[in-house]
Amino acid sequence: MAIKRSKDVEALKQQFINNVDVDTSLNNLTKLSNDQLVDQFVSISQQAALFQGRILSELRTRFGNDDRKFGEYISTTILSDIPSHTRTRLMNLAVFFERELLKQKRGYPI
């Protein structure tokens, strides 16, 4: 399901809510300390940013060097709600970590 409009996001949210096992999720969270909860929040936020950046980067490569076409496409999707500088930062973050992983695989120190 391609999410292109705000109404699609609302439908996806409802689908997610319907599929969440609230009892299990809440039980696991209640066992964590405050610091552990904060750590989990930060970890999930970082992972989400990396995945978002990789997705945006992949989208960007599909338009080659044509910034106009990429911008036009973005403007037709929910991604237009994200400021362009934020999209750029997410893509740069993903590229940075991909390069660092390649260095690590090749035996270079990070």
C-alpha positions in Angstrom: 0.0 0.0 0.0 1.6 3.2 -1.1 1.0 6.0 1.4 0.4 9.1 -0.6 -2.1 11.1 1.3 -2.9 11.9 4.9 -6.1 9.8 4.8 -3.8 6.8 3.9 -1.8 7.5 7.0 -4.9 7.5 9.1 -6.0 4.1 7.6 -2.5 2.7 8.2 -2.6 3.9 11.8 -5.9 2.2 12.4 -4.6 -1.0 10.9 -1.6 -0.8 13.1 -3.7 -0.2 16.2 -5.9 -3.2 15.3 -2.9 -5.5 15.0 -0.9 -4.4 18.2 -0.9 -6.8 21.0 -1.4 -4.2 23.7 -1.2 -6.5 26.6 2.2 -7.9 25.7 3.6 -4.5 24.7 2.5 -2.9 27.9 3.7 -5.7 30.1 7.1 -5.5 28.6 7.3 -1.8 29.1 6.2 -1.9 32.7 9.2 -4.1 33.5 11.7 -1.5 32.3 13.2 1.2 34.5 12.8 4.9 33.5 16.3 5.0 32.1 15.6 1.8 30.1 12.4 3.3 28.7 14.4 6.4 27.6 17.1 4.2 26.1 14.4 2.2 24.2 12.8 5.4 22.9 16.2 6.8 21.7 17.2 3.5 20.1 13.9 3.2 18.2 14.1 6.8 17.1 17.7 6.3 15.7 16.7 3.1 13.9 13.7 4.8 12.4 15.8 7.7 11.2 18.3 5.4 9.5 15.6 3.4 7.8 13.8 6.6 6.7 17.1 7.9 5.3 17.8 4.7 3.4 14.3 4.8 1.9 14.6 8.4 0.9 18.0 7.8 -0.5 16.7 4.9 -2.6 13.9 7.0 -3.9 16.3 9.8 -4.8 18.6 7.4 -6.8 15.6 6.4 -8.9 15.4 9.9 -10.3 19.1 10.2 -11.2 20.3 13.7 -11.3 16.9 15.2 -12.0 16.1 17.2 -8.9 13.0 18.6 -10.5 11.4 15.2 -11.1 12.3 14.1 -7.6 10.8 17.2 -6.1 7.7 16.8 -8.2 7.2 13.2 -7.1 7.8 14.1 -3.4 5.2 16.9 -3.7 2.5 14.3 -4.5 3.2 12.2 -1.4 3.0 12.4 2.3 6.7 13.0 2.3 6.1 16.6 1.3 5.1 17.2 4.9 8.7 16.6 5.9 10.8 19.8 5.3 13.4 19.3 2.5 16.3 20.0 4.8 15.1 17.2 7.1 14.8 14.8 4.1 18.4 15.8 3.1 19.7 15.2 6.6 18.1 11.8 6.8 19.6 10.8 3.4 23.0 12.1 4.5 22.8 10.1 7.7 22.0 6.9 5.8 24.8 7.4 3.3 27.3 8.1 6.2 26.4 4.9 8.0 26.5 2.9 4.8 30.0 4.2 4.1 31.1 3.4 7.7 29.7 -0.1 7.5 31.7 -0.6 4.2 34.8 0.6 5.9 34.3 -1.7 8.8 33.7 -4.7 6.5 37.0 -3.9 4.7 38.8 -3.8 8.0 39.2 0.0 8.3 38.8 1.4 11.8 35.7 3.6 12.3 
